[in-house]
Amino acid sequence: MATAIKNSLKTLLDDFLPEFDVRISRATRIGASPERVYASLWNADFDYWGITRALYALRTLPSFPLAPRETWRRFREELGRQRFTLEDMLADGFTLLGERPHEELLLGTVGRFWLARGELRATSPQSFREPAPPGNAKAAWNFTVGRRADGITELRTETRVLCTDLVSKRRFRAYWRLIKPFSGLIRNEMLTAVRTAAESIQLTYGRSAIEE
């Protein structure tokens, strides 16, 4: 018999991006309370193995033939990262679309992800619900925390992408074929970083922390 998370409410991800062209999801079980896991989500360094930093750099390379200087500059910037946290994601073009404290947070962005810089456009919870400009795509990325029926805490992440037209869909799918396996590795590393932080005895609490 399958084990399910007790919380069966519709997610923020379902609300903001119910339709999508591609999706990727990962999950992990964590030996800590949902509150501690959610707090760790805001504090953990996602570049736990060094994979995220390297792959974020490598994913810029498909655009090298079209923009060699820009691509090389972006590549070096990504390799030089010291930390990679949720706050860094918000500084790099993602917007916090919504949050259900201790249960779910949702990030979103709009842009041309297949280009060297992604050409991310500023968005807001209101504008994200509107159609994206032609030639662009919308991406929504959530993290959900819940207690399973067996009492174990589960952290799950899912990313969805919706393209605005056939041209953007064709370009994104070509890009996605190259980076999909690496995107899975990035998400696995992120979940591992959060799990390690949440299960550690000493935890440096940050923005969303609560006292246990």
C-alpha positions in Angstrom: 0.0 0.0 0.0 1.4 3.4 -1.0 2.3 5.9 1.6 0.9 9.4 1.1 1.5 12.8 2.7 -1.3 13.7 5.0 -1.7 17.2 3.5 -4.0 16.7 0.5 -4.6 20.4 -0.2 -4.1 21.9 -3.6 -0.5 23.2 -3.9 0.5 26.7 -4.8 2.2 25.2 -7.8 -1.1 23.8 -9.0 -2.7 27.2 -8.4 0.0 29.3 -10.3 0.9 26.9 -13.1 -1.7 24.1 -13.5 -0.7 23.5 -17.1 2.9 22.9 -18.3 5.0 21.5 -21.1 7.7 19.8 -19.0 8.1 19.0 -15.3 10.6 17.4 -13.0 10.2 16.3 -9.4 12.3 14.8 -6.6 11.6 13.9 -3.0 13.5 12.7 0.1 12.6 11.5 3.6 14.1 13.4 6.5 14.5 12.5 10.2 13.5 15.9 11.6 10.2 17.8 12.2 8.5 19.6 9.3 9.3 22.9 11.1 13.0 22.2 11.2 13.0 21.0 7.6 11.3 24.2 6.4 13.7 26.3 8.4 16.7 24.4 6.9 15.2 25.1 3.4 16.0 28.8 3.9 19.5 28.2 5.3 21.0 25.3 3.6 23.8 25.7 1.1 22.4 23.8 -2.0 25.9 23.4 -3.4 26.5 20.5 -1.0 28.6 18.4 -3.3 29.8 21.1 -5.6 27.6 19.7 -8.3 25.1 22.5 -8.4 27.7 25.2 -9.0 29.4 23.1 -11.7 26.2 22.3 -13.5 24.9 25.8 -13.3 28.1 26.8 -15.1 27.9 24.0 -17.6 24.3 24.7 -18.6 25.5 28.1 -20.0 27.6 26.3 -22.7 24.9 25.4 -25.2 24.7 29.2 -26.1 28.5 29.4 -26.7 28.3 29.4 -30.5 25.8 32.3 -30.5 27.4 34.4 -27.7 30.9 33.2 -26.9 32.1 36.1 -24.7 28.8 36.4 -22.8 28.7 32.6 -22.3 32.3 32.5 -21.1 31.7 35.3 -18.6 28.6 33.7 -17.3 30.4 30.3 -17.0 33.2 31.9 -14.8 30.6 33.7 -12.7 28.8 30.4 -11.9 32.0 28.5 -11.1 33.1 31.3 -8.7 30.0 31.0 -6.5 30.8 30.5 -2.8 27.3 29.5 -1.7 24.0 28.8 -3.3 20.9 29.3 -1.2 17.2 30.2 -1.7 18.1 33.8 -1.1 20.6 33.6 -4.0 17.9 32.2 -6.2 15.7 35.2 -5.4 18.6 37.5 -6.2 19.3 35.8 -9.5 15.9 36.3 -11.1 13.4 34.2 -9.2 10.4 35.7 -7.4 8.7 34.3 -4.3 5.2 33.8 -5.7 3.7 32.4 -2.6 4.3 30.8 0.7 2.4 28.6 3.2 4.8 28.8 6.2 6.2 25.4 7.2 4.4 23.7 4.3 5.2 25.1 0.9 7.0 27.9 -0.9 6.8 28.7 -4.6 9.4 30.4 -6.8 8.7 31.7 -10.3 10.4 33.4 -13.2 9.8 34.3 -16.8 12.5 34.3 -19.5 14.3 32.6 -22.3 16.1 29.9 -20.3 17.8 28.4 -23.3 20.0 31.5 -23.7 23.3 32.2 -21.9 21.8 34.6 -19.4 18.3 33.2 -19.5 17.0 36.8 -20.1 14.9 36.5 -16.9 12.2 39.1 -16.7 11.0 40.7 -13.5 7.7 39.2 -12.4 5.3 39.3 -9.5 2.6 37.0 -8.2 0.0 39.0 -10.1 1.9 39.2 -13.4 3.0 35.6 -13.3 -0.6 34.5 -13.7 -0.9 36.5 -17.0 0.4 35.1 -20.3 4.1 35.5 -20.7 5.4 37.6 -23.6 5.9 35.8 -27.0 9.1 33.9 -27.3 9.4 33.3 -23.5 8.6 30.6 -21.0 7.3 30.6 -17.4 8.9 28.4 -14.8 7.5 27.6 -11.3 9.5 25.8 -8.7 8.1 24.7 -5.4 9.3 23.0 -2.2 6.7 21.2 -0.1 7.1 19.8 3.4 4.7 17.3 5.0 4.5 14.5 7.4 3.8 11.1 5.9 1.2 8.7 7.3 4.1 6.7 8.8 5.3 9.9 10.7 8.3 10.5 8.6 8.8 14.1 7.2 9.0 14.3 3.4 10.5 17.2 1.5 9.5 17.3 -2.2 10.3 19.7 -5.0 8.7 20.1 -8.4 9.5 22.4 -11.3 7.1 23.1 -14.2 7.8 25.0 -17.4 5.2 26.5 -19.7 6.2 27.9 -23.1 4.2 30.7 -24.7 4.3 29.6 -28.4 5.6 26.9 -30.7 8.9 28.7 -31.3 9.8 29.0 -27.6 8.6 25.5 -27.0 10.9 24.1 -29.8 13.9 26.0 -28.5 13.2 25.1 -24.9 12.8 21.4 -25.6 16.1 21.3 -27.5 17.7 22.9 -24.4 15.8 20.6 -22.0 17.1 17.5 -23.8 20.6 18.6 -22.9 20.1 19.7 -19.3 17.3 17.5 -18.0 19.6 14.8 -16.5 21.7 17.6 -14.8 18.6 19.3 -13.5 17.7 16.1 -11.7 21.2 16.0 -10.1 20.8 19.6 -8.9 17.5 18.8 -7.2 19.0 15.7 -5.6 21.9 17.7 -4.2 19.5 20.5 -2.9 17.4 17.9 -1.1 20.4 16.3 0.4 21.7 19.6 1.6 18.4 20.4 3.3 18.2 16.9 4.8 21.7 17.1 6.2 21.1 20.6 7.7 17.8 19.5 9.3 19.1 16.3 10.8 22.3 17.9 12.2 22.3 18.7 15.9 23.5 22.3 15.4 21.4 24.4 13.0 21.9 28.0 12.3 18.4 29.4 12.0 17.6 32.0 9.4 14.6 33.9 7.9 11.9 31.2 8.3 13.1 29.5 11.4 11.0 28.8 14.4 12.0 27.6 17.8 11.3 24.0 18.7 
